[in-house]
Amino acid sequence: MGTQRYLLSKVGQLLLTLLFVLTIAFFMFRVWMPGDPVKTFVRSTGSHYSKEQQDAIRHEWGLDRPLFPDQYVDFMLGSLTFHFGFSTVLQPGVPVSSLFWEKMGKSAILITTSTIASIVIGVYLGIKGGWKRRGALDNSSMASSMVLYAMPEFVLGMILLLLFSNVVHFFPSGGYESYAVHYTGVDRYIDIGRHMALPWLTLTLAYLGEFYLVMRSSLLDVLGEEYISLARAKGVREKFVLRRHAVPNALLPTITLVALSFGFILGGVLTVELVFSYPGVGKLSVDALTARDMPMLQATFIISVIAVLVANLIADLLYAYLDPRVRRA
């Protein structure tokens, strides 16, 4: 019963938060954002539209209807069904959803693989460093993690770009794949992998230090608890003390960090994609903001918010599964 109540409360919090954020987004893009979407669209086409033609476009987009409740209800329904209308500037007339998901596929591969790598490597080094404190691995990992933690993603990206692309000439300087040479089959995937290497390495290193520091600190706190001393007093072997008692409890703060860091990871992807001209959602968001493509901006903002909320919900449920005391609180 407690588990069901906990689950319902978390889902309810997610829905209320989503309703609040969508309402803010509606007024932000429809009221507070300067400029007229129709006039922006007309300027982007470079053609002359009469006032009657502009009014027809405004009617087609539903911008001549009352702001509330008509446009508000349409906005909510469109957001919940992932129908965001059509691009007005970047690719006029093309559905925003198709453009977004095309770019999202490229960003999702980059985000997912780099995040998993940074978590696995950071947590592993944090466990090793916390278990053998002051050792050679701990000292070297601590120093490098502090540097990576303090360095902005775009600075790290530019350093790697300068080193591996301009000096060593081992990786391409940007893009998703080579356009001068048309690769097919396995060669094409190798080419894409070479283009993704530097953005992937940048994101992995940028967040590895954070996971290392949190895991190491959490493990050191757990090792000072009484039940660890009790396990050792009973004669439990050290490796079992680490695996069965220390690490599972030390992982709890790291799980929370993963969810909280997801929004920062999305922000980091934006700057990294700009540095490497990687054609993903981050670069698409900047292009939409520069061109003032309102439907595209709405899509990137709303889906990013939904992704962060879902990530936090998953982290809360996983945290409650690992620590039943949370469900009874």
Sequence and secondary structure as in RCSB ss.txt:
>XXXX:A:sequence
MGTQRYLLSKVGQLLLTLLFVLTIAFFMFRVWMPGDPVKTFVRSTGSHYSKEQQDAIRHEWGLDRPLFPDQYVDF
MLGSLTFHFGFSTVLQPGVPVSSLFWEKMGKSAILITTSTIASIVIGVYLGIKGGWKRRGALDNSSMASSMVLYA
MPEFVLGMILLLLFSNVVHFFPSGGYESYAVHYTGVDRYIDIGRHMALPWLTLTLAYLGEFYLVMRSSLLDVLGE
EYISLARAKGVREKFVLRRHAVPNALLPTITLVALSFGFILGGVLTVELVFSYPGVGKLSVDALTARDMPMLQAT
FIISVIAVLVANLIADLLYAYLDPRVRRA
>XXXX:A:secstr
 HHHHHHHHHHHHHHHHHHHHHHHHHHIIIIIS S HHHHHHHHHT    HHHHHHHHHHTTTTS IIIIIHHHH
HHHHHTT   B SSSSTTSBHHHHHHHHHHHHHHHHHHHHHHHHHHHHHHHHHHHHTTTSHHHHHHHHHHHHHHH
S HHHHHHHHHIIIIIIS  S SSSSS SSS   THHHHHHHHHHHHHHHHHHHHHHHHHHHHHHHHHHHHHHTS
HHHHHHHHTT  HHHIIIIIIHHHHHHHHHHHHHHHHHHHHHHHHHHHHHTT  SHHHHHHHHHHHT HHHHHHH
HHHHHHHHHHHHHHHHHHHHHH THHHH 
